[in-house]
Amino acid sequence: MKTCHQFDTVRAEYEREIGFMLAHSKRHEGRSAAKSSAKQAASTKQRMARALNSHVGRCPECG
């Protein structure tokens, strides 16, 4: 699937944010902060999927 520059930018931003949350979760393993970060990372993955799906539906270059 060919995607536009904006799609790649949005995806990279979300993946960076998810990476930060997962790294925090790994660093603080065993604490409640780790569990919270892992949950936030999972919900951010869902938001990313929704945002990218919506983008593909609206973008003439991607869709």
CHARMM-style PDB file with segment names, atoms N, HN, CA, C and O in Angstrom:
ATOM      1  N   MET     1       0.850  -1.178   0.000  1.00  0.00      PROA
ATOM      2  CA  MET     1       0.000   0.000   0.000  1.00  0.00      PROA
ATOM      3  C   MET     1       0.897   1.243   0.000  1.00  0.00      PROA
ATOM      4  O   MET     1       1.782   1.382   0.844  1.00  0.00      PROA
ATOM      5  N   LYS     2       0.660   2.119  -0.934  1.00  0.00      PROA
ATOM      6  HN  LYS     2      -0.059   2.006  -1.620  1.00  0.00      PROA
ATOM      7  CA  LYS     2       1.408   3.367  -1.002  1.00  0.00      PROA
ATOM      8  C   LYS     2       0.741   4.379  -0.085  1.00  0.00      PROA
ATOM      9  O   LYS     2      -0.476   4.564  -0.118  1.00  0.00      PROA
ATOM     10  N   THR     3       1.557   5.029   0.733  1.00  0.00      PROA
ATOM     11  HN  THR     3       2.545   4.879   0.760  1.00  0.00      PROA
ATOM     12  CA  THR     3       1.017   6.012   1.670  1.00  0.00      PROA
ATOM     13  C   THR     3       1.704   7.357   1.469  1.00  0.00      PROA
ATOM     14  O   THR     3       2.798   7.443   0.911  1.00  0.00      PROA
ATOM     15  N   CYS     4       1.036   8.393   1.936  1.00  0.00      PROA
ATOM     16  HN  CYS     4       0.148   8.323   2.389  1.00  0.00      PROA
ATOM     17  CA  CYS     4       1.572   9.740   1.791  1.00  0.00      PROA
ATOM     18  C   CYS     4       2.496  10.096   2.958  1.00  0.00      PROA
ATOM     19  O   CYS     4       2.635   9.343   3.922  1.00  0.00      PROA
ATOM     20  N   HSD     5       3.108  11.245   2.838  1.00  0.00      PROA
ATOM     21  HN  HSD     5       2.996  11.856   2.054  1.00  0.00      PROA
ATOM     22  CA  HSD     5       4.049  11.731   3.852  1.00  0.00      PROA
ATOM     23  C   HSD     5       3.351  11.927   5.195  1.00  0.00      PROA
ATOM     24  O   HSD     5       3.919  11.603   6.238  1.00  0.00      PROA
ATOM     25  N   GLN     6       2.140  12.449   5.181  1.00  0.00      PROA
ATOM     26  HN  GLN     6       1.678  12.713   4.334  1.00  0.00      PROA
ATOM     27  CA  GLN     6       1.430  12.716   6.429  1.00  0.00      PROA
ATOM     28  C   GLN     6       1.107  11.405   7.163  1.00  0.00      PROA
ATOM     29  O   GLN     6       1.205  11.345   8.389  1.00  0.00      PROA
ATOM     30  N   PHE     7       0.731  10.379   6.435  1.00  0.00      PROA
ATOM     31  HN  PHE     7       0.651  10.428   5.439  1.00  0.00      PROA
ATOM     32  CA  PHE     7       0.461   9.073   7.035  1.00  0.00      PROA
ATOM     33  C   PHE     7       1.707   8.573   7.758  1.00  0.00      PROA
ATOM     34  O   PHE     7       1.637   8.133   8.906  1.00  0.00      PROA
ATOM     35  N   ASP     8       2.841   8.644   7.077  1.00  0.00      PROA
ATOM     36  HN  ASP     8       2.898   9.001   6.144  1.00  0.00      PROA
ATOM     37  CA  ASP     8       4.105   8.181   7.669  1.00  0.00      PROA
ATOM     38  C   ASP     8       4.479   8.994   8.898  1.00  0.00      PROA
ATOM     39  O   ASP     8       4.990   8.447   9.875  1.00  0.00      PROA
ATOM     40  N   THR     9       4.226  10.298   8.855  1.00  0.00      PROA
ATOM     41  HN  THR     9       3.811  10.743   8.061  1.00  0.00      PROA
ATOM     42  CA  THR     9       4.530  11.172   9.982  1.00  0.00      PROA
ATOM     43  C   THR     9       3.661  10.833  11.186  1.00  0.00      PROA
ATOM     44  O   THR     9       4.163  10.717  12.304  1.00  0.00      PROA
ATOM     45  N   VAL    10       2.372  10.676  10.964  1.00  0.00      PROA
ATOM     46  HN  VAL    10       1.964  10.771  10.056  1.00  0.00      PROA
ATOM     47  CA  VAL    10       1.445  10.354  12.056  1.00  0.00      PROA
ATOM     48  C   VAL    10       1.822   9.007  12.669  1.00  0.00      PROA
ATOM     49  O   VAL    10       1.868   8.866  13.891  1.00  0.00      PROA
ATOM     50  N   ARG    11       2.088   8.030  11.824  1.00  0.00      PROA
ATOM     51  HN  ARG    11       2.051   8.144  10.832  1.00  0.00      PROA
ATOM     52  CA  ARG    11       2.459   6.699  12.315  1.00  0.00      PROA
ATOM     53  C   ARG    11       3.760   6.750  13.124  1.00  0.00      PROA
ATOM     54  O   ARG    11       3.864   6.111  14.171  1.00  0.00      PROA
ATOM     55  N   ALA    12       4.729   7.493  12.650  1.00  0.00      PROA
ATOM     56  HN  ALA    12       4.644   8.012  11.799  1.00  0.00      PROA
ATOM     57  CA  ALA    12       6.008   7.591  13.357  1.00  0.00      PROA
ATOM     58  C   ALA    12       5.829   8.245  14.727  1.00  0.00      PROA
ATOM     59  O   ALA    12       6.448   7.815  15.700  1.00  0.00      PROA
ATOM     60  N   GLU    13       4.994   9.275  14.814  1.00  0.00      PROA
ATOM     61  HN  GLU    13       4.491   9.624  14.023  1.00  0.00      PROA
ATOM     62  CA  GLU    13       4.751   9.944  16.091  1.00  0.00      PROA
ATOM     63  C   GLU    13       4.098   8.997  17.092  1.00  0.00      PROA
ATOM     64  O   GLU    13       4.505   8.927  18.251  1.00  0.00      PROA
ATOM     65  N   TYR    14       3.085   8.274  16.633  1.00  0.00      PROA
ATOM     66  HN  TYR    14       2.754   8.331  15.691  1.00  0.00      PROA
ATOM     67  CA  TYR    14       2.416   7.325  17.517  1.00  0.00      PROA
ATOM     68  C   TYR    14       3.370   6.219  17.954  1.00  0.00      PROA
ATOM     69  O   TYR    14       3.393   5.853  19.129  1.00  0.00      PROA
ATOM     70  N   GLU    15       4.156   5.685  17.026  1.00  0.00      PROA
ATOM     71  HN  GLU    15       4.137   5.982  16.072  1.00  0.00      PROA
ATOM     72  CA  GLU    15       5.071   4.604  17.370  1.00  0.00      PROA
ATOM     73  C   GLU    15       6.145   5.074  18.346  1.00  0.00      PROA
ATOM     74  O   GLU    15       6.565   4.314  19.219  1.00  0.00      PROA
ATOM     75  N   ARG    16       6.586   6.308  18.205  1.00  0.00      PROA
ATOM     76  HN  ARG    16       6.245   6.925  17.496  1.00  0.00      PROA
ATOM     77  CA  ARG    16       7.570   6.866  19.138  1.00  0.00      PROA
ATOM     78  C   ARG    16       6.972   6.965  20.543  1.00  0.00      PROA
ATOM     79  O   ARG    16       7.609   6.598  21.530  1.00  0.00      PROA
ATOM     80  N   GLU    17       5.745   7.465  20.612  1.00  0.00      PROA
ATOM     81  HN  GLU    17       5.228   7.763  19.810  1.00  0.00      PROA
ATOM     82  CA  GLU    17       5.060   7.595  21.899  1.00  0.00      PROA
ATOM     83  C   GLU    17       4.854   6.222  22.547  1.00  0.00      PROA
ATOM     84  O   GLU    17       5.067   6.058  23.748  1.00  0.00      PROA
ATOM     85  N   ILE    18       4.445   5.253  21.754  1.00  0.00      PROA
ATOM     86  HN  ILE    18       4.271   5.385  20.778  1.00  0.00      PROA
ATOM     87  CA  ILE    18       4.240   3.896  22.261  1.00  0.00      PROA
ATOM     88  C   ILE    18       5.563   3.315  22.759  1.00  0.00      PROA
ATOM     89  O   ILE    18       5.605   2.653  23.796  1.00  0.00      PROA
ATOM     90  N   GLY    19       6.626   3.564  22.025  1.00  0.00      PROA
ATOM     91  HN  GLY    19       6.592   4.101  21.183  1.00  0.00      PROA
ATOM     92  CA  GLY    19       7.949   3.090  22.436  1.00  0.00      PROA
ATOM     93  C   GLY    19       8.368   3.666  23.781  1.00  0.00      PROA
ATOM     94  O   GLY    19       8.921   2.955  24.620  1.00  0.00      PROA
ATOM     95  N   PHE    20       8.105   4.956  23.987  1.00  0.00      PROA
ATOM     96  HN  PHE    20       7.655   5.534  23.306  1.00  0.00      PROA
ATOM     97  CA  PHE    20       8.422   5.589  25.262  1.00  0.00      PROA
ATOM     98  C   PHE    20       7.651   4.928  26.400  1.00  0.00      PROA
ATOM     99  O   PHE    20       8.211   4.650  27.460  1.00  0.00      PROA
ATOM    100  N   MET    21       6.371   4.682  26.175  1.00  0.00      PROA
ATOM    101  HN  MET    21       5.915   4.908  25.314  1.00  0.00      PROA
ATOM    102  CA  MET    21       5.537   4.080  27.222  1.00  0.00      PROA
ATOM    103  C   MET    21       5.993   2.658  27.545  1.00  0.00      PROA
ATOM    104  O   MET    21       6.056   2.275  28.713  1.00  0.00      PROA
ATOM    105  N   LEU    22       6.306   1.888  26.526  1.00  0.00      PROA
ATOM    106  HN  LEU    22       6.255   2.200  25.577  1.00  0.00      PROA
ATOM    107  CA  LEU    22       6.757   0.516  26.763  1.00  0.00      PROA
ATOM    108  C   LEU    22       8.116   0.484  27.451  1.00  0.00      PROA
ATOM    109  O   LEU    22       8.365  -0.379  28.293  1.00  0.00      PROA
ATOM    110  N   ALA    23       8.990   1.412  27.102  1.00  0.00      PROA
ATOM    111  HN  ALA    23       8.788   2.113  26.418  1.00  0.00      PROA
ATOM    112  CA  ALA    23      10.294   1.487  27.757  1.00  0.00      PROA
ATOM    113  C   ALA    23      10.124   1.860  29.232  1.00  0.00      PROA
ATOM    114  O   ALA    23      10.807   1.316  30.099  1.00  0.00      PROA
ATOM    115  N   HSD    24       9.223   2.776  29.502  1.00  0.00      PROA
ATOM    116  HN  HSD    24       8.668   3.218  28.797  1.00  0.00      PROA
ATOM    117  CA  HSD    24       8.950   3.167  30.888  1.00  0.00      PROA
ATOM    118  C   HSD    24       8.401   1.971  31.652  1.00  0.00      PROA
ATOM    119  O   HSD    24       8.787   1.727  32.795  1.00  0.00      PROA
ATOM    120  N   SER    25       7.517   1.241  31.031  1.00  0.00      PROA
ATOM    121  HN  SER    25       7.203   1.440  30.103  1.00  0.00      PROA
ATOM    122  CA  SER    25       6.933   0.063  31.655  1.00  0.00      PROA
ATOM    123  C   SER    25       8.001  -0.972  31.986  1.00  0.00      PROA
ATOM    124  O   SER    25       7.976  -1.587  33.053  1.00  0.00      PROA
ATOM    125  N   LYS    26       8.935  -1.157  31.065  1.00  0.00      PROA
ATOM    126  HN  LYS    26       8.955  -0.658  30.199  1.00  0.00      PROA
ATOM    127  CA  LYS    26      10.003  -2.129  31.282  1.00  0.00      PROA
ATOM    128  C   LYS    26      10.958  -1.669  32.386  1.00  0.00      PROA
ATOM    129  O   LYS    26      11.407  -2.479  33.196  1.00  0.00      PROA
ATOM    130  N   ARG    27      11.266  -0.371  32.416  1.00  0.00      PROA
ATOM    131  HN  ARG    27      10.901   0.287  31.758  1.00  0.00      PROA
ATOM    132  CA  ARG    27      12.170   0.177  33.434  1.00  0.00      PROA
ATOM    133  C   ARG    27      11.600   0.036  34.848  1.00  0.00      PROA
ATOM    134  O   ARG    27      12.334  -0.223  35.801  1.00  0.00      PROA
ATOM    135  N   HSD    28      10.284   0.210  34.966  1.00  0.00      PROA
ATOM    136  HN  HSD    28       9.688   0.420  34.191  1.00  0.00      PROA
ATOM    137  CA  HSD    28       9.634   0.207  36.280  1.00  0.00      PROA
ATOM    138  C   HSD    28       8.841  -1.075  36.509  1.00  0.00      PROA
ATOM    139  O   HSD    28       7.795  -1.058  37.156  1.00  0.00      PROA
ATOM    140  N   GLU    29       9.335  -2.166  35.985  1.00  0.00      PROA
ATOM    141  HN  GLU    29      10.185  -2.180  35.459  1.00  0.00      PROA
ATOM    142  CA  GLU    29       8.657  -3.456  36.090  1.00  0.00      PROA
ATOM    143  C   GLU    29       8.349  -3.793  37.549  1.00  0.00      PROA
ATOM    144  O   GLU    29       9.187  -3.629  38.436  1.00  0.00      PROA
ATOM    145  N   GLY    30       7.138  -4.261  37.768  1.00  0.00      PROA
ATOM    146  HN  GLY    30       6.457  -4.394  37.048  1.00  0.00      PROA
ATOM    147  CA  GLY    30       6.730  -4.642  39.113  1.00  0.00      PROA
ATOM    148  C   GLY    30       6.034  -3.536  39.887  1.00  0.00      PROA
ATOM    149  O   GLY    30       5.523  -3.782  40.979  1.00  0.00      PROA
ATOM    150  N   ARG    31       6.002  -2.349  39.358  1.00  0.00      PROA
ATOM    151  HN  ARG    31       6.418  -2.149  38.471  1.00  0.00      PROA
ATOM    152  CA  ARG    31       5.346  -1.226  40.026  1.00  0.00      PROA
ATOM    153  C   ARG    31       4.031  -0.915  39.323  1.00  0.00      PROA
ATOM    154  O   ARG    31       3.788  -1.349  38.197  1.00  0.00      PROA
ATOM    155  N   SER    32       3.205  -0.165  40.005  1.00  0.00      PROA
ATOM    156  HN  SER    32       3.403   0.187  40.920  1.00  0.00      PROA
ATOM    157  CA  SER    32       1.924   0.208  39.415  1.00  0.00      PROA
ATOM    158  C   SER    32       2.122   1.142  38.221  1.00  0.00      PROA
ATOM    159  O   SER    32       1.300   1.155  37.305  1.00  0.00      PROA
ATOM    160  N   ALA    33       3.209   1.926  38.225  1.00  0.00      PROA
ATOM    161  HN  ALA    33       3.876   1.915  38.969  1.00  0.00      PROA
ATOM    162  CA  ALA    33       3.503   2.829  37.107  1.00  0.00      PROA
ATOM    163  C   ALA    33       3.755   2.032  35.830  1.00  0.00      PROA
ATOM    164  O   ALA    33       3.398   2.480  34.740  1.00  0.00      PROA
ATOM    165  N   ALA    34       4.359   0.872  35.955  1.00  0.00      PROA
ATOM    166  HN  ALA    34       4.648   0.508  36.841  1.00  0.00      PROA
ATOM    167  CA  ALA    34       4.634   0.031  34.791  1.00  0.00      PROA
ATOM    168  C   ALA    34       3.324  -0.489  34.199  1.00  0.00      PROA
ATOM    169  O   ALA    34       3.140  -0.499  32.982  1.00  0.00      PROA
ATOM    170  N   LYS    35       2.441  -0.909  35.058  1.00  0.00      PROA
ATOM    171  HN  LYS    35       2.591  -0.901  36.046  1.00  0.00      PROA
ATOM    172  CA  LYS    35       1.151  -1.437  34.600  1.00  0.00      PROA
ATOM    173  C   LYS    35       0.353  -0.338  33.892  1.00  0.00      PROA
ATOM    174  O   LYS    35      -0.267  -0.572  32.854  1.00  0.00      PROA
ATOM    175  N   SER    36       0.382   0.854  34.469  1.00  0.00      PROA
ATOM    176  HN  SER    36       0.886   1.044  35.312  1.00  0.00      PROA
ATOM    177  CA  SER    36      -0.321   1.983  33.888  1.00  0.00      PROA
ATOM    178  C   SER    36       0.253   2.334  32.511  1.00  0.00      PROA
ATOM    179  O   SER    36      -0.497   2.580  31.566  1.00  0.00      PROA
ATOM    180  N   SER    37       1.569   2.356  32.405  1.00  0.00      PROA
ATOM    181  HN  SER    37       2.178   2.157  33.172  1.00  0.00      PROA
ATOM    182  CA  SER    37       2.211   2.671  31.130  1.00  0.00      PROA
ATOM    183  C   SER    37       1.883   1.628  30.070  1.00  0.00      PROA
ATOM    184  O   SER    37       1.655   1.973  28.911  1.00  0.00      PROA
ATOM    185  N   ALA    38       1.859   0.368  30.454  1.00  0.00      PROA
ATOM    186  HN  ALA    38       2.044   0.088  31.395  1.00  0.00      PROA
ATOM    187  CA  ALA    38       1.535  -0.704  29.509  1.00  0.00      PROA
ATOM    188  C   ALA    38       0.103  -0.555  29.004  1.00  0.00      PROA
ATOM    189  O   ALA    38      -0.169  -0.756  27.820  1.00  0.00      PROA
ATOM    190  N   LYS    39      -0.802  -0.204  29.900  1.00  0.00      PROA
ATOM    191  HN  LYS    39      -0.581  -0.041  30.862  1.00  0.00      PROA
ATOM    192  CA  LYS    39      -2.201   0.000  29.502  1.00  0.00      PROA
ATOM    193  C   LYS    39      -2.331   1.199  28.566  1.00  0.00      PROA
ATOM    194  O   LYS    39      -3.072   1.157  27.584  1.00  0.00      PROA
ATOM    195  N   GLN    40      -1.600   2.266  28.883  1.00  0.00      PROA
ATOM    196  HN  GLN    40      -0.998   2.300  29.681  1.00  0.00      PROA
ATOM    197  CA  GLN    40      -1.638   3.453  28.023  1.00  0.00      PROA
ATOM    198  C   GLN    40      -1.067   3.137  26.651  1.00  0.00      PROA
ATOM    199  O   GLN    40      -1.573   3.634  25.645  1.00  0.00      PROA
ATOM    200  N   ALA    41      -0.029   2.325  26.593  1.00  0.00      PROA
ATOM    201  HN  ALA    41       0.381   1.921  27.411  1.00  0.00      PROA
ATOM    202  CA  ALA    41       0.559   1.945  25.308  1.00  0.00      PROA
ATOM    203  C   ALA    41      -0.449   1.163  24.475  1.00  0.00      PROA
ATOM    204  O   ALA    41      -0.557   1.377  23.268  1.00  0.00      PROA
ATOM    205  N   ALA    42      -1.185   0.261  25.113  1.00  0.00      PROA
ATOM    206  HN  ALA    42      -1.098   0.088  26.094  1.00  0.00      PROA
ATOM    207  CA  ALA    42      -2.195  -0.524  24.397  1.00  0.00      PROA
ATOM    208  C   ALA    42      -3.305   0.374  23.860  1.00  0.00      PROA
ATOM    209  O   ALA    42      -3.751   0.197  22.726  1.00  0.00      PROA
ATOM    210  N   SER    43      -3.753   1.334  24.664  1.00  0.00      PROA
ATOM    211  HN  SER    43      -3.391   1.477  25.585  1.00  0.00      PROA
ATOM    212  CA  SER    43      -4.818   2.224  24.194  1.00  0.00      PROA
ATOM    213  C   SER    43      -4.298   3.165  23.111  1.00  0.00      PROA
ATOM    214  O   SER    43      -5.046   3.552  22.214  1.00  0.00      PROA
ATOM    215  N   THR    44      -3.031   3.530  23.190  1.00  0.00      PROA
ATOM    216  HN  THR    44      -2.423   3.215  23.918  1.00  0.00      PROA
ATOM    217  CA  THR    44      -2.440   4.384  22.160  1.00  0.00      PROA
ATOM    218  C   THR    44      -2.336   3.633  20.841  1.00  0.00      PROA
ATOM    219  O   THR    44      -2.505   4.230  19.778  1.00  0.00      PROA
ATOM    220  N   LYS    45      -2.061   2.337  20.892  1.00  0.00      PROA
ATOM    221  HN  LYS    45      -1.924   1.852  21.756  1.00  0.00      PROA
ATOM    222  CA  LYS    45      -2.038   1.522  19.669  1.00  0.00      PROA
ATOM    223  C   LYS    45      -3.412   1.526  19.006  1.00  0.00      PROA
ATOM    224  O   LYS    45      -3.518   1.611  17.782  1.00  0.00      PROA
ATOM    225  N   GLN    46      -4.452   1.434  19.814  1.00  0.00      PROA
ATOM    226  HN  GLN    46      -4.366   1.365  20.808  1.00  0.00      PROA
ATOM    227  CA  GLN    46      -5.812   1.471  19.274  1.00  0.00      PROA
ATOM    228  C   GLN    46      -6.125   2.833  18.669  1.00  0.00      PROA
ATOM    229  O   GLN    46      -6.735   2.917  17.602  1.00  0.00      PROA
ATOM    230  N   ARG    47      -5.707   3.909  19.353  1.00  0.00      PROA
ATOM    231  HN  ARG    47      -5.212   3.841  20.219  1.00  0.00      PROA
ATOM    232  CA  ARG    47      -5.920   5.259  18.818  1.00  0.00      PROA
ATOM    233  C   ARG    47      -5.169   5.447  17.508  1.00  0.00      PROA
ATOM    234  O   ARG    47      -5.680   6.072  16.580  1.00  0.00      PROA
ATOM    235  N   MET    48      -3.941   4.901  17.432  1.00  0.00      PROA
ATOM    236  HN  MET    48      -3.526   4.393  18.186  1.00  0.00      PROA
ATOM    237  CA  MET    48      -3.153   5.002  16.209  1.00  0.00      PROA
ATOM    238  C   MET    48      -3.882   4.307  15.062  1.00  0.00      PROA
ATOM    239  O   MET    48      -3.985   4.854  13.964  1.00  0.00      PROA
ATOM    240  N   ALA    49      -4.385   3.108  15.317  1.00  0.00      PROA
ATOM    241  HN  ALA    49      -4.302   2.664  16.209  1.00  0.00      PROA
ATOM    242  CA  ALA    49      -5.096   2.369  14.280  1.00  0.00      PROA
ATOM    243  C   ALA    49      -6.320   3.143  13.796  1.00  0.00      PROA
ATOM    244  O   ALA    49      -6.594   3.209  12.598  1.00  0.00      PROA
ATOM    245  N   ARG    50      -7.047   3.725  14.744  1.00  0.00      PROA
ATOM    246  HN  ARG    50      -6.824   3.671  15.717  1.00  0.00      PROA
ATOM    247  CA  ARG    50      -8.233   4.512  14.385  1.00  0.00      PROA
ATOM    248  C   ARG    50      -7.854   5.739  13.574  1.00  0.00      PROA
ATOM    249  O   ARG    50      -8.503   6.053  12.576  1.00  0.00      PROA
ATOM    250  N   ALA    51      -6.803   6.435  13.998  1.00  0.00      PROA
ATOM    251  HN  ALA    51      -6.275   6.180  14.808  1.00  0.00      PROA
ATOM    252  CA  ALA    51      -6.370   7.655  13.306  1.00  0.00      PROA
ATOM    253  C   ALA    51      -5.879   7.341  11.891  1.00  0.00      PROA
ATOM    254  O   ALA    51      -6.205   8.058  10.945  1.00  0.00      PROA
ATOM    255  N   LEU    52      -5.100   6.272  11.749  1.00  0.00      PROA
ATOM    256  HN  LEU    52      -4.836   5.690  12.518  1.00  0.00      PROA
ATOM    257  CA  LEU    52      -4.578   5.927  10.425  1.00  0.00      PROA
ATOM    258  C   LEU    52      -5.683   5.420   9.509  1.00  0.00      PROA
ATOM    259  O   LEU    52      -5.684   5.706   8.311  1.00  0.00      PROA
ATOM    260  N   ASN    53      -6.607   4.679  10.064  1.00  0.00      PROA
ATOM    261  HN  ASN    53      -6.606   4.447  11.037  1.00  0.00      PROA
ATOM    262  CA  ASN    53      -7.739   4.196   9.270  1.00  0.00      PROA
ATOM    263  C   ASN    53      -8.580   5.369   8.774  1.00  0.00      PROA
ATOM    264  O   ASN    53      -9.010   5.399   7.621  1.00  0.00      PROA
ATOM    265  N   SER    54      -8.802   6.315   9.647  1.00  0.00      PROA
ATOM    266  HN  SER    54      -8.452   6.291  10.583  1.00  0.00      PROA
ATOM    267  CA  SER    54      -9.558   7.519   9.274  1.00  0.00      PROA
ATOM    268  C   SER    54      -8.807   8.309   8.212  1.00  0.00      PROA
ATOM    269  O   SER    54      -9.414   8.823   7.272  1.00  0.00      PROA
ATOM    270  N   HSD    55      -7.493   8.408   8.358  1.00  0.00      PROA
ATOM    271  HN  HSD    55      -7.000   7.991   9.121  1.00  0.00      PROA
ATOM    272  CA  HSD    55      -6.682   9.131   7.382  1.00  0.00      PROA
ATOM    273  C   HSD    55      -6.790   8.500   6.003  1.00  0.00      PROA
ATOM    274  O   HSD    55      -6.981   9.199   5.008  1.00  0.00      PROA
ATOM    275  N   VAL    56      -6.668   7.194   5.944  1.00  0.00      PROA
ATOM    276  HN  VAL    56      -6.512   6.626   6.752  1.00  0.00      PROA
ATOM    277  CA  VAL    56      -6.740   6.483   4.663  1.00  0.00      PROA
ATOM    278  C   VAL    56      -8.098   6.709   3.997  1.00  0.00      PROA
ATOM    279  O   VAL    56      -8.197   6.818   2.774  1.00  0.00      PROA
ATOM    280  N   GLY    57      -9.131   6.776   4.821  1.00  0.00      PROA
ATOM    281  HN  GLY    57      -9.051   6.688   5.814  1.00  0.00      PROA
ATOM    282  CA  GLY    57     -10.471   7.013   4.281  1.00  0.00      PROA
ATOM    283  C   GLY    57     -10.651   8.402   3.697  1.00  0.00      PROA
ATOM    284  O   GLY    57     -11.474   8.591   2.801  1.00  0.00      PROA
ATOM    285  N   ARG    58      -9.894   9.380   4.187  1.00  0.00      PROA
ATOM    286  HN  ARG    58      -9.225   9.226   4.914  1.00  0.00      PROA
ATOM    287  CA  ARG    58     -10.047  10.763   3.733  1.00  0.00      PROA
ATOM    288  C   ARG    58      -9.002  11.192   2.714  1.00  0.00      PROA
ATOM    289  O   ARG    58      -9.251  12.096   1.916  1.00  0.00      PROA
ATOM    290  N   CYS    59      -7.845  10.561   2.731  1.00  0.00      PROA
ATOM    291  HN  CYS    59      -7.643   9.827   3.379  1.00  0.00      PROA
ATOM    292  CA  CYS    59      -6.721  11.024   1.904  1.00  0.00      PROA
ATOM    293  C   CYS    59      -6.810  10.455   0.485  1.00  0.00      PROA
ATOM    294  O   CYS    59      -6.882   9.239   0.312  1.00  0.00      PROA
ATOM    295  N   PRO    60      -6.805  11.325  -0.532  1.00  0.00      PROA
ATOM    296  CA  PRO    60      -6.882  10.834  -1.915  1.00  0.00      PROA
ATOM    297  C   PRO    60      -5.612  10.101  -2.343  1.00  0.00      PROA
ATOM    298  O   PRO    60      -5.667   9.236  -3.217  1.00  0.00      PROA
ATOM    299  N   GLU    61      -4.474  10.432  -1.742  1.00  0.00      PROA
ATOM    300  HN  GLU    61      -4.429  11.135  -1.032  1.00  0.00      PROA
ATOM    301  CA  GLU    61      -3.215   9.787  -2.112  1.00  0.00      PROA
ATOM    302  C   GLU    61      -3.090   8.393  -1.502  1.00  0.00      PROA
ATOM    303  O   GLU    61      -2.542   7.486  -2.128  1.00  0.00      PROA
ATOM    304  N   CYS    62      -3.598   8.222  -0.282  1.00  0.00      PROA
ATOM    305  HN  CYS    62      -4.044   8.958   0.227  1.00  0.00      PROA
ATOM    306  CA  CYS    62      -3.490   6.926   0.401  1.00  0.00      PROA
ATOM    307  C   CYS    62      -4.624   5.982   0.015  1.00  0.00      PROA
ATOM    308  O   CYS    62      -4.401   4.788  -0.186  1.00  0.00      PROA
ATOM    309  N   GLY    63      -5.813   6.504  -0.088  1.00  0.00      PROA
ATOM    310  HN  GLY    63      -5.995   7.473   0.075  1.00  0.00      PROA
ATOM    311  CA  GLY    63      -6.988   5.662  -0.308  1.00  0.00      PROA
ATOM    312  C   GLY    63      -7.299   5.547  -1.720  1.00  0.00      PROA
ATOM    313  OT1 GLY    63      -8.261   4.873  -2.087  1.00  0.00      PROA
TER     314      GLY     63
END
